[in-house]
Amino acid sequence: DAGLEQIATPLLRSGFDDMETLLSIEDADMKDLGIPTCHVVRLRKKLQELQRQRGGTKDDIDSNHPVAVFLEDAGLSQYAKLLLQNGFDDMEVLFDLEDPDMKDLGIPRGHAIKLKKKLREYQLQEYAQEDTAHMYTAALHQQVARIRTPQRRGPSQIPASALSAV
């Protein structure tokens, strides 16, 4: 179907004989087996397609996981399991996702662009919230300092009775 029949024998001989093992194959493994780059790309795409057909994108992950929530909000929830399984399992790590990573994972270029845009927007929103929190905290500290620090009285504020006693 995918035109990959010629690579089946080397895969089977090397122990990649079930879907679980095949899904965890790395590029280095395929290179060692002498699989041409064009076939590597086609195999990755076909494996991801099969994984989606099996319902393996949403069912096996925690829908409350921050990365899954972010991807759902971005309209890219189909990549949640893929990214989580490949170590992009918190937002800080997801911010480091680069074009070659997305290409290696088989994320189409258009979705990669959309993901990068949504990550930038998310970061800007997080920074804005942090700035607001810092400004609020600074203002709160100033108010507390004013309350705790007694005001010094100038000569005109000293009661006349206190001055006559001097």
Secondary structure, DSSP 8 states (H G I E B T S, - for coil): --S-GGGHHHHHHTT--SHHHHHT--HHHHHHTT--HHHHHHHHHHHHHHHHHTTTTTTTS-TTSHHHHHHHHTT-GGGHHHHHHTT--SHHHHHT--HHHHHHHT--HHHHHHHHHHHHHHHHHHHHHHHHHHHHHHHHHHHHHHHHS-----GGGS-HHHHHT-
